[in-house]
Amino acid sequence: MKPLLLLIPLMSGLSLTGCASHVVSEQVIEALLVNDRRSHDALANDLDMDESIKKELKGGGDALWYSHVVTAVYNGKVLVAGELPDAVARAKLIDGIRTIKGVKEVHDSLVGDAPISPALQSQDQAIKERLLAALGQIRTIDGFRPSMVNVIVENGVVYLMGLVHRNEGATAVNVVRHQSGVRQVVTIFEYLD
């Protein structure tokens, strides 16, 4: 019984991180902005879009119950990755996301396979943690912080999102591609120069 009691507060805390800006306090948004290059409004809009995408996923029908879909929003760009076997459900999901207010671009990386196993999902999480640690070791670029790069890992494919200078992006890619377990690196950067 004790593990279940510990899991409920943890799950509650996790669900708050992706809530829309009208739910997230201004203090939370300001704290997120400390190491983020997005404007206040862009971050608030991304949080709103994230919440709308979650609603789209919940309303996606039975096909989404037998899938593994990972999404990320950064400066109006949306990444949709994972496995969704039903082609009609995939098309409907992507079309629904494209209609969400504020979405500038959708990067559709969904594949028509069965969902990856929980063990592979855990491996992806371990890879992400290693990548964040490796990005934290970058000392060759003044002012670079790993929080400037949003790292998403799905089945060994690493997606990098963020507002970066070209040298920051190139350095991040170089660091990431040499880490164990990384099969491919996909950049969804917006360059500042």
N, CA, C and O of each residue as an XYZ file, in Angstrom:
772
protein
N       0.800     -1.198      0.000
C       0.000      0.000      0.000
C       0.843      1.262      0.000
O       0.462      2.248     -0.631
N       1.962      1.261      0.679
C       2.810      2.448      0.737
C       3.293      2.889     -0.640
O       3.262      4.088     -0.920
N       3.747      1.966     -1.537
C       4.185      2.430     -2.849
C       3.081      3.151     -3.610
O       3.353      4.126     -4.310
N       1.844      2.691     -3.488
C       0.734      3.340     -4.173
C       0.528      4.749     -3.637
O       0.273      5.674     -4.409
N       0.635      4.920     -2.338
C       0.471      6.244     -1.755
C       1.551      7.200     -2.228
O       1.284      8.387     -2.413
N       2.758      6.710     -2.425
C       3.836      7.557     -2.928
C       3.656      7.875     -4.403
O       4.054      8.948     -4.857
N       3.064      6.960     -5.156
C       2.884      7.146     -6.579
C       1.846      8.223     -6.884
O       2.010      8.974     -7.846
N       0.800      8.312     -6.098
C      -0.262      9.284     -6.367
C       0.259     10.718     -6.321
O      -0.018     11.470     -7.256
N       1.006     11.153     -5.279
C       1.538     12.519     -5.311
C       2.534     12.730     -6.454
O       2.586     13.814     -7.036
N       3.325     11.700     -6.779
C       4.264     11.829     -7.866
C       3.536     12.056     -9.177
O       3.918     12.928     -9.958
N       2.486     11.274     -9.427
C       1.719     11.429    -10.651
C       1.050     12.788    -10.680
O       0.984     13.407    -11.742
N       0.554     13.270     -9.565
C      -0.072     14.585     -9.520
C       0.932     15.661     -9.875
O       0.607     16.594    -10.610
N       2.149     15.546     -9.363
C       3.187     16.518     -9.667
C       3.573     16.509    -11.130
O       3.812     17.562    -11.721
N       3.634     15.315    -11.722
C       3.986     15.227    -13.122
C       2.912     15.819    -14.008
O       3.224     16.433    -15.028
N       1.663     15.649    -13.643
C       0.604     16.162    -14.491
C       0.554     17.675    -14.491
O       0.030     18.273    -15.431
N       1.084     18.303    -13.464
C       1.083     19.761    -13.425
C       2.089     20.381    -14.377
O       1.907     21.522    -14.802
N       3.148     19.658    -14.722
C       4.200     20.248    -15.533
C       3.744     20.564    -16.947
O       4.337     21.430    -17.591
N       2.735     19.913    -17.445
C       2.316     20.169    -18.811
C       1.026     20.953    -18.913
O       0.441     21.026    -19.994
N       0.565     21.540    -17.828
C      -0.703     22.237    -17.849
C      -0.606     23.539    -18.614
O       0.480     24.090    -18.797
N      -1.744     24.019    -19.056
C      -1.798     25.255    -19.820
C      -1.480     26.445    -18.937
O      -1.568     26.381    -17.711
N      -1.102     27.548    -19.606
C      -0.646     28.720    -18.873
C      -1.737     29.312    -17.989
O      -1.434     29.950    -16.981
N      -3.000     29.111    -18.351
C      -4.051     29.653    -17.495
C      -4.163     28.867    -16.189
O      -4.805     29.328    -15.245
N      -3.547     27.690    -16.126
C      -3.525     26.901    -14.907
C      -2.195     27.089    -14.175
O      -2.162     27.147    -12.946
N      -1.110     27.182    -14.927
C       0.211     27.371    -14.352
C       0.343     28.818    -13.901
O      -0.016     29.738    -14.636
N       0.849     29.012    -12.711
C       0.961     30.362    -12.172
C       2.038     31.157    -12.902
O       2.930     30.593    -13.536
N       1.935     32.463    -12.798
C       2.935     33.351    -13.387
C       4.311     33.080    -12.790
O       5.317     33.205    -13.488
N       4.374     32.709    -11.509
C       5.653     32.415    -10.875
C       6.322     31.219    -11.543
O       7.537     31.212    -11.739
N       5.537     30.219    -11.889
C       6.088     29.040    -12.550
C       6.604     29.422    -13.931
O       7.696     29.007    -14.318
N       5.835     30.208    -14.678
C       6.269     30.639    -16.005
C       7.556     31.450    -15.893
O       8.493     31.238    -16.663
N       7.606     32.371    -14.944
C       8.814     33.186    -14.762
C      10.015     32.307    -14.405
O      11.123     32.559    -14.877
N       9.808     31.287    -13.582
C      10.898     30.380    -13.216
C      11.383     29.602    -14.438
O      12.583     29.387    -14.604
N      10.450     29.181    -15.293
C      10.827     28.453    -16.506
C      11.604     29.343    -17.473
O      12.468     28.863    -18.208
N      11.297     30.627    -17.469
C      11.937     31.559    -18.400
C      13.389     31.871    -18.058
O      14.119     32.394    -18.900
N      13.819     31.562    -16.841
C      15.176     31.910    -16.416
C      16.221     31.369    -17.387
O      17.155     32.087    -17.744
N      16.083     30.139    -17.813
C      17.051     29.520    -18.726
C      16.447     29.211    -20.086
O      16.873     28.270    -20.755
N      15.473     29.982    -20.494
C      14.761     29.732    -21.739
C      14.830     30.978    -22.597
O      14.711     32.091    -22.085
N      15.017     30.811    -23.871
C      15.114     31.958    -24.780
C      13.764     32.372    -25.353
O      13.669     33.386    -26.045
N      12.731     31.605    -25.073
C      11.410     31.989    -25.553
C      10.915     33.198    -24.764
O      11.312     33.417    -23.620
N      10.053     33.966    -25.392
C       9.422     35.078    -24.683
C       8.376     34.527    -23.722
O       7.979     33.366    -23.816
N       7.941     35.367    -22.809
C       6.887     34.977    -21.872
C       5.665     34.474    -22.627
O       5.125     33.414    -22.311
N       5.227     35.242    -23.632
C       4.029     34.863    -24.387
C       4.231     33.567    -25.161
O       3.321     32.742    -25.239
N       5.426     33.383    -25.736
C       5.689     32.152    -26.490
C       5.641     30.934    -25.567
O       5.077     29.901    -25.926
N       6.232     31.057    -24.380
C       6.206     29.950    -23.427
C       4.777     29.662    -22.975
O       4.365     28.503    -22.913
N       4.025     30.710    -22.660
C       2.625     30.521    -22.248
C       1.817     29.864    -23.371
O       1.000     28.979    -23.117
N       2.049     30.302    -24.616
C       1.348     29.693    -25.753
C       1.737     28.232    -25.927
O       0.886     27.394    -26.226
N       3.029     27.920    -25.738
C       3.460     26.523    -25.846
C       2.776     25.655    -24.792
O       2.380     24.524    -25.075
N       2.638     26.185    -23.581
C       1.960     25.433    -22.523
C       0.485     25.222    -22.869
O      -0.068     24.152    -22.614
N      -0.151     26.244    -23.449
C      -1.542     26.099    -23.893
C      -1.662     25.036    -24.983
O      -2.561     24.196    -24.945
N      -0.746     25.079    -25.957
C      -0.773     24.095    -27.038
C      -0.556     22.689    -26.495
O      -1.215     21.743    -26.927
N       0.362     22.552    -25.555
C       0.624     21.254    -24.948
C      -0.646     20.691    -24.309
O      -0.955     19.509    -24.460
N      -1.369     21.538    -23.604
C      -2.621     21.097    -22.978
C      -3.648     20.695    -24.039
O      -4.353     19.699    -23.875
N      -3.735     21.467    -25.126
C      -4.670     21.133    -26.212
C      -4.289     19.816    -26.880
O      -5.166     19.038    -27.255
N      -3.005     19.563    -27.031
C      -2.545     18.308    -27.628
C      -2.916     17.137    -26.724
O      -3.330     16.085    -27.211
N      -2.771     17.310    -25.425
C      -3.167     16.249    -24.489
C      -4.648     15.939    -24.618
O      -5.044     14.775    -24.573
N      -5.471     16.972    -24.780
C      -6.914     16.752    -24.980
C      -7.161     16.025    -26.288
O      -8.021     15.147    -26.358
N      -6.415     16.383    -27.326
C      -6.538     15.719    -28.627
C      -6.196     14.235    -28.487
O      -6.866     13.380    -29.066
N      -5.158     13.940    -27.720
C      -4.773     12.544    -27.500
C      -5.827     11.780    -26.716
O      -6.124     10.627    -27.029
N      -6.392     12.420    -25.697
C      -7.428     11.762    -24.893
C      -8.678     11.496    -25.717
O      -9.368     10.501    -25.493
N      -8.973     12.366    -26.659
C     -10.171     12.204    -27.474
C      -9.930     11.427    -28.747
O     -10.792     11.395    -29.626
N      -8.770     10.799    -28.862
C      -8.381     10.125    -30.096
C      -8.997      8.769    -30.342
O      -8.736      8.162    -31.381
N      -9.799      8.276    -29.431
C     -10.459      6.993    -29.639
C      -9.614      5.802    -29.229
O      -8.514      5.940    -28.692
N     -10.166      4.628    -29.499
C      -9.550      3.373    -29.072
C      -8.173      3.137    -29.692
O      -7.317      2.513    -29.064
N      -7.948      3.624    -30.909
C      -6.665      3.377    -31.574
C      -5.505      3.932    -30.758
O      -4.414      3.362    -30.764
N      -5.730      5.030    -30.061
C      -4.659      5.634    -29.270
C      -4.376      4.853    -27.984
O      -3.315      5.014    -27.382
N      -5.312      4.017    -27.568
C      -5.054      3.177    -26.398
C      -4.005      2.123    -26.706
O      -3.331      1.627    -25.803
N      -3.867      1.781    -27.982
C      -2.920      0.746    -28.404
C      -1.740      1.385    -29.137
O      -1.265      0.878    -30.153
N      -1.285      2.504    -28.594
C      -0.199      3.238    -29.227
C       0.754      3.764    -28.161
O       0.514      3.629    -26.961
N       1.827      4.358    -28.627
C       2.771      5.056    -27.753
C       3.123      6.348    -28.482
O       3.894      6.336    -29.442
N       2.560      7.453    -28.025
C       2.740      8.740    -28.689
C       3.430      9.699    -27.734
O       3.010      9.870    -26.590
N       4.495     10.320    -28.224
C       5.259     11.293    -27.469
C       5.138     12.626    -28.194
O       5.312     12.693    -29.411
N       4.839     13.691    -27.445
C       4.739     15.010    -28.069
C       5.597     16.016    -27.311
O       5.870     15.859    -26.122
N       6.007     17.040    -28.027
C       6.745     18.148    -27.421
C       6.411     19.404    -28.210
O       6.222     19.357    -29.426
N       6.342     20.525    -27.505
C       6.045     21.808    -28.128
C       7.154     22.781    -27.766
O       7.522     22.909    -26.598
N       7.687     23.472    -28.779
C       8.704     24.485    -28.513
C       8.554     25.600    -29.536
O       8.758     25.397    -30.733
N       8.198     26.766    -29.051
C       8.061     27.970    -29.871
C       7.104     27.759    -31.047
O       7.363     28.214    -32.161
N       6.023     27.080    -30.786
C       4.999     26.854    -31.805
C       5.234     25.649    -32.688
O       4.359     25.277    -33.470
N       6.393     25.033    -32.579
C       6.684     23.819    -33.345
C       6.310     22.617    -32.488
O       6.616     22.571    -31.297
N       5.649     21.650    -33.102
C       5.189     20.469    -32.374
C       5.856     19.234    -32.959
O       5.845     19.018    -34.171
N       6.434     18.430    -32.081
C       6.970     17.136    -32.458
C       5.965     16.079    -32.019
O       5.507     16.080    -30.876
N       5.630     15.184    -32.929
C       4.787     14.030    -32.611
C       5.573     12.804    -33.047
O       5.816     12.599    -34.236
N       5.967     11.992    -32.072
C       6.775     10.802    -32.360
C       6.142      9.600    -31.663
O       5.249      9.743    -30.827
N       6.615      8.439    -32.021
C       6.128      7.226    -31.381
C       5.539      6.262    -32.383
O       5.823      6.318    -33.580
N       4.712      5.377    -31.866
C       4.145      4.307    -32.669
C       2.618      4.323    -32.558
O       2.050      4.304    -31.466
N       1.990      4.358    -33.709
C       0.527      4.326    -33.785
C       0.170      3.488    -35.006
O       0.249      3.979    -36.132
N      -0.228      2.212    -34.801
C      -0.442      1.297    -35.919
C      -1.559      1.691    -36.883
O      -1.479      1.373    -38.070
N      -2.582      2.366    -36.409
C      -3.750      2.690    -37.217
C      -3.483      3.949    -38.053
O      -3.357      5.045    -37.509
N      -3.399      3.782    -39.381
C      -3.080      4.898    -40.285
C      -4.142      5.993    -40.243
O      -3.811      7.177    -40.311
N      -5.402      5.613    -40.131
C      -6.483      6.609    -40.080
C      -6.370      7.429    -38.795
O      -6.522      8.650    -38.818
N      -6.107      6.761    -37.689
C      -5.949      7.462    -36.408
C      -4.732      8.379    -36.435
O      -4.769      9.471    -35.869
N      -3.641      7.940    -37.095
C      -2.447      8.784    -37.212
C      -2.779     10.056    -37.962
O      -2.449     11.154    -37.512
N      -3.431      9.913    -39.107
C      -3.779     11.082    -39.926
C      -4.722     12.013    -39.172
O      -4.564     13.233    -39.224
N      -5.698     11.445    -38.476
C      -6.655     12.254    -37.714
C      -5.945     13.019    -36.593
O      -6.228     14.195    -36.366
N      -5.030     12.354    -35.901
C      -4.292     12.995    -34.816
C      -3.455     14.161    -35.339
O      -3.494     15.255    -34.776
N      -2.707     13.934    -36.403
C      -1.849     14.986    -36.960
C      -2.704     16.141    -37.482
O      -2.368     17.304    -37.258
N      -3.788     15.838    -38.164
C      -4.684     16.900    -38.651
C      -5.270     17.696    -37.493
O      -5.385     18.919    -37.571
N      -5.642     17.002    -36.414
C      -6.189     17.682    -35.240
C      -5.170     18.602    -34.591
O      -5.507     19.708    -34.169
N      -3.932     18.151    -34.509
C      -2.880     18.979    -33.911
C      -2.612     20.205    -34.777
O      -2.384     21.297    -34.256
N      -2.638     20.032    -36.083
C      -2.396     21.170    -36.989
C      -3.430     22.285    -36.822
O      -3.143     23.447    -37.111
N      -4.625     21.936    -36.360
C      -5.677     22.944    -36.217
C      -5.637     23.676    -34.875
O      -6.402     24.617    -34.666
N      -4.771     23.264    -33.980
C      -4.679     23.892    -32.659
C      -4.109     25.296    -32.803
O      -3.121     25.510    -33.506
N      -4.733     26.231    -32.142
C      -4.317     27.628    -32.210
C      -2.866     27.777    -31.765
O      -2.478     27.292    -30.701
N      -2.066     28.456    -32.595
C      -0.676     28.742    -32.274
C       0.321     27.760    -32.863
O       1.522     28.030    -32.855
N      -0.147     26.626    -33.375
C       0.774     25.643    -33.956
C       1.289     26.184    -35.287
O       0.518     26.438    -36.213
N       2.613     26.355    -35.360
C       3.251     26.863    -36.577
C       3.642     25.737    -37.516
O       3.553     25.865    -38.737
N       4.078     24.633    -36.929
C       4.627     23.537    -37.718
C       4.493     22.242    -36.927
O       4.666     22.233    -35.708
N       4.185     21.149    -37.621
C       4.100     19.834    -36.977
C       5.140     18.927    -37.608
O       5.159     18.739    -38.824
N       5.999     18.370    -36.781
C       6.986     17.391    -37.227
C       6.422     16.019    -36.899
O       6.449     15.580    -35.749
N       5.912     15.353    -37.919
C       5.264     14.057    -37.760
C       6.308     12.949    -37.890
O       6.761     12.632    -38.990
N       6.676     12.374    -36.765
C       7.624     11.257    -36.752
C       6.962      9.985    -36.240
O       7.637      9.080    -35.748
N       5.644      9.919    -36.355
C       4.924      8.706    -35.963
C       5.204      7.597    -36.963
O       5.324      7.847    -38.162
N       5.305      6.390    -36.473
C       5.458      5.230    -37.341
C       4.280      4.295    -37.116
O       3.645      4.312    -36.062
N       4.004      3.485    -38.119
C       2.851      2.590    -38.068
C       3.158      1.235    -37.471
O       2.716      0.210    -37.990
N       3.908      1.220    -36.389
C       4.281     -0.031    -35.731
C       3.541     -0.184    -34.409
O       2.881      0.738    -33.930
N       3.671     -1.371    -33.838
C       3.166     -1.600    -32.480
C       4.006     -0.772    -31.513
O       5.171     -0.493    -31.793
N       3.439     -0.383    -30.399
C       4.185      0.424    -29.426
C       5.446     -0.277    -28.926
O       5.470     -1.497    -28.769
N       6.488      0.511    -28.678
C       7.698     -0.073    -28.112
C       7.401     -0.517    -26.682
O       6.483     -0.009    -26.037
N       8.176     -1.452    -26.212
C       7.950     -2.029    -24.894
C       8.290     -1.039    -23.782
O       9.045     -0.091    -23.998
N       7.734     -1.262    -22.598
C       8.126     -0.434    -21.452
C       9.632     -0.473    -21.187
O      10.204      0.519    -20.735
N      10.274     -1.600    -21.462
C      11.731     -1.691    -21.269
C      12.452     -0.725    -22.206
O      13.394     -0.049    -21.792
N      12.016     -0.656    -23.468
C      12.631      0.291    -24.409
C      12.311      1.739    -24.026
O      13.143      2.628    -24.203
N      11.115      1.969    -23.505
C      10.784      3.316    -23.038
C      11.700      3.717    -21.878
O      12.123      4.870    -21.788
N      12.003      2.770    -20.998
C      12.926      3.040    -19.895
C      14.335      3.306    -20.418
O      15.045      4.166    -19.897
N      14.733      2.570    -21.446
C      16.042      2.820    -22.059
C      16.103      4.223    -22.646
O      17.119      4.909    -22.527
N      15.016      4.647    -23.279
C      14.958      6.006    -23.830
C      15.130      7.042    -22.725
O      15.829      8.039    -22.908
N      14.498      6.809    -21.589
C      14.629      7.742    -20.466
C      16.062      7.781    -19.961
O      16.581      8.848    -19.633
N      16.700      6.620    -19.898
C      18.104      6.560    -19.459
C      19.013      7.288    -20.456
O      19.939      7.993    -20.056
N      18.747      7.116    -21.740
C      19.515      7.826    -22.770
C      19.336      9.328    -22.589
O      20.307     10.082    -22.643
N      18.105      9.762    -22.377
C      17.841     11.197    -22.202
C      18.627     11.754    -21.017
O      19.216     12.831    -21.111
N      18.636     11.031    -19.920
C      19.370     11.493    -18.739
C      20.864     11.596    -19.028
O      21.518     12.540    -18.586
N      21.412     10.621    -19.773
C      22.836     10.682    -20.147
C      23.106     11.877    -21.057
O      24.126     12.553    -20.923
N      22.180     12.131    -21.986
C      22.358     13.244    -22.919
C      22.332     14.583    -22.191
O      23.142     15.466    -22.474
N      21.404     14.731    -21.257
C      21.340     15.979    -20.496
C      22.614     16.184    -19.685
O      23.121     17.301    -19.581
N      23.126     15.098    -19.112
C      24.388     15.202    -18.357
C      25.532     15.585    -19.294
O      26.369     16.418    -18.946
N      25.569     14.982    -20.477
C      26.629     15.293    -21.444
C      26.520     16.738    -21.922
O      27.538     17.416    -22.061
N      25.315     17.215    -22.174
C      25.134     18.613    -22.586
C      25.569     19.560    -21.471
O      26.053     20.660    -21.734
N      25.394     19.128    -20.240
C      25.816     19.936    -19.099
C      27.329     20.067    -18.985
O      27.828     20.920    -18.251
N      28.056     19.224    -19.708
C      29.521     19.275    -19.676
C      30.109     20.205    -20.735
O      31.323     20.397    -20.788
N      29.253     20.782    -21.576
C      29.750     21.701    -22.612
C      30.289     22.949    -21.938
O      29.561     23.665    -21.251
N      31.576     23.200    -22.143
C      32.237     24.367    -21.543
C      32.855     25.273    -22.600
O      33.426     26.313    -22.271
N      32.745     24.886    -23.863
C      33.399     25.634    -24.933
C      32.583     26.819    -25.434
O      33.083     27.621    -26.223
N      31.340     26.941    -24.989
C      30.475     28.033    -25.441
C      30.031     28.835    -24.230
O      29.336     28.324    -23.351
N      30.443     30.104    -24.194
C      30.055     30.978    -23.079
C      28.541     31.091    -22.993
O      27.868     31.348    -23.991
N      28.017     30.897    -21.796
C      26.592     31.074    -21.549
C      25.706     29.918    -21.958
O      24.490     29.982    -21.775
N      26.285     28.861    -22.510
C      25.459     27.723    -22.913
C      24.975     26.977    -21.685
O      25.738     26.693    -20.761
N      23.681     26.665    -21.698
C      23.087     25.851    -20.642
C      22.286     24.733    -21.305
O      21.610     24.971    -22.306
N      22.351     23.521    -20.764
C      21.639     22.404    -21.393
C      20.128     22.632    -21.461
O      19.451     22.048    -22.307
N      19.602     23.470    -20.585
C      18.160     23.734    -20.603
C      17.731     24.505    -21.849
O      16.535     24.635    -22.110
N      18.687     25.017    -22.618
C      18.369     25.715    -23.867
C      17.973     24.735    -24.966
O      17.422     25.125    -25.996
N      18.262     23.458    -24.733
C      17.966     22.420    -25.720
C      16.962     21.451    -25.117
O      17.224     20.835    -24.084
N      15.820     21.321    -25.763
C      14.803     20.363    -25.340
C      15.148     19.021    -25.985
O      15.205     18.917    -27.210
N      15.375     18.008    -25.173
C      15.792     16.689    -25.647
C      14.620     15.727    -25.514
O      14.055     15.568    -24.432
N      14.262     15.086    -26.624
C      13.210     14.075    -26.633
C      13.826     12.815    -27.241
O      14.478     12.888    -28.282
N      13.628     11.670    -26.607
C      14.180     10.415    -27.115
C      13.029      9.438    -27.316
O      12.236      9.195    -26.406
N      12.951      8.891    -28.505
C      11.922      7.905    -28.822
C      12.560      6.778    -29.616
O      12.988      6.965    -30.755
N      12.617      5.598    -28.993
C      13.162      4.394    -29.622
C      14.588      4.629    -30.137
O      14.948      4.178    -31.225
N      15.383      5.334    -29.349
C      16.780      5.584    -29.699
C      17.007      6.750    -30.644
O      18.150      7.121    -30.908
N      15.934      7.329    -31.152
C      16.045      8.513    -32.009
C      15.944      9.736    -31.105
O      15.010      9.858    -30.313
N      16.907     10.634    -31.229
C      16.961     11.818    -30.385
C      16.511     13.027    -31.200
O      17.026     13.291    -32.286
N      15.546     13.749    -30.657
C      15.048     14.978    -31.266
C      15.524     16.136    -30.400
O      15.364     16.117    -29.180
N      16.104     17.138    -31.034
C      16.593     18.314    -30.326
C      15.816     19.531    -30.801
O      15.765     19.826    -31.995
N      15.211     20.235    -29.844
C      14.430     21.426    -30.142
C      15.003     22.596    -29.348
O      15.604     22.401    -28.291
N      14.818     23.791    -29.852
C      15.238     24.960    -29.094
C      15.581     26.140    -29.986
O      15.665     26.018    -31.209
N      15.776     27.279    -29.348
C      16.254     28.490    -30.008
C      17.746     28.577    -29.707
O      18.141     28.875    -28.580
N      18.569     28.318    -30.714
C      20.011     28.251    -30.492
C      20.762     29.003    -31.584
O      20.243     29.245    -32.674
N      21.993     29.363    -31.259
C      22.914     29.858    -32.276
C      23.466     28.648    -33.003
O      23.485     27.550    -32.447
N      23.913     28.829    -34.229
C      24.379     27.694    -35.036
C      25.516     26.923    -34.355
O      25.547     25.693    -34.407
N      26.440     27.633    -33.722
C      27.545     26.922    -33.057
C      27.037     26.121    -31.860
O      27.573     25.052    -31.570
N      26.014     26.616    -31.157
C      25.428     25.868    -30.036
C      24.741     24.599    -30.538
O      24.899     23.522    -29.964
N      23.976     24.750    -31.621
C      23.288     23.597    -32.193
C      24.255     22.536    -32.684
O      24.066     21.345    -32.435
N      25.306     22.982    -33.393
C      26.296     22.036    -33.919
C      27.020     21.320    -32.781
O      27.262     20.115    -32.855
N      27.361     22.059    -31.739
C      28.045     21.443    -30.597
C      27.131     20.445    -29.898
O      27.566     19.352    -29.535
N      25.864     20.815    -29.706
C      24.912     19.908    -29.058
C      24.753     18.622    -29.871
O      24.765     17.527    -29.308
N      24.605     18.750    -31.179
C      24.460     17.571    -32.038
C      25.703     16.699    -31.938
O      25.595     15.478    -31.824
N      26.870     17.305    -31.977
C      28.118     16.549    -31.909
C      28.241     15.777    -30.596
O      28.685     14.629    -30.583
N      27.846     16.410    -29.499
C      27.896     15.745    -28.190
C      26.888     14.605    -28.137
O      27.210     13.512    -27.670
N      25.687     14.849    -28.606
C      24.604     13.865    -28.525
C      24.872     12.647    -29.399
O      24.642     11.517    -28.968
N      25.348     12.858    -30.605
C      25.489     11.734    -31.548
C      26.530     10.710    -31.120
O      26.534      9.585    -31.618
N      27.410     11.087    -30.204
C      28.454     10.162    -29.755
C      28.080      9.404    -28.483
O      28.897      8.647    -27.959
N      26.872      9.592    -27.981
C      26.454      8.906    -26.758
C      25.901      7.523    -27.099
O      25.308      7.323    -28.160
N      26.102      6.577    -26.187
C      25.632      5.210    -26.436
C      24.109      5.167    -26.469
O      23.430      5.881    -25.731
N      23.599      4.316    -27.339
C      22.160      4.124    -27.468
C      21.491      5.054    -28.460
O      20.319      4.862    -28.782
N      22.199      6.055    -28.953
C      21.618      7.015    -29.904
C      21.717      6.430    -31.309
O      22.812      6.203    -31.825
N      20.567      6.191    -31.916
C      20.526      5.635    -33.274
C      20.545      6.726    -34.334
O      21.099      6.544    -35.418
N      19.934      7.864    -34.011
C      19.803      8.950    -34.986
C      19.556     10.244    -34.225
O      18.989     10.220    -33.133
N      19.976     11.376    -34.792
C      19.710     12.690    -34.206
C      18.939     13.514    -35.221
O      19.358     13.660    -36.369
N      17.800     14.054    -34.782
C      16.962     14.903    -35.630
C      16.890     16.274    -34.976
O      16.500     16.393    -33.814
N      17.263     17.303    -35.718
C      17.217     18.660    -35.158
C      15.958     19.380    -35.610
O      15.579     19.353    -36.781
N      15.329     20.020    -34.643
C      14.164     20.867    -34.906
C      14.471     22.223    -34.288
O      13.629     22.830    -33.627
N      15.689     22.681    -34.518
C      16.141     23.954    -33.967
C      15.589     25.125    -34.762
O      15.289     25.012    -35.951
N      15.465     26.252    -34.074
C      15.315     27.538    -34.731
C      16.610     28.268    -34.433
O      17.026     28.373    -33.279
N      17.242     28.771    -35.481
C      18.553     29.393    -35.299
C      18.403     30.906    -35.103
O      17.601     31.567    -35.764
N      19.191     31.413    -34.189
C      19.171     32.832    -33.851
C      20.139     33.641    -34.711
O      20.130     34.871    -34.665
N      20.972     32.956    -35.494
C      21.912     33.654    -36.376
C      21.960     33.011    -37.741
O      22.699     33.468    -38.613
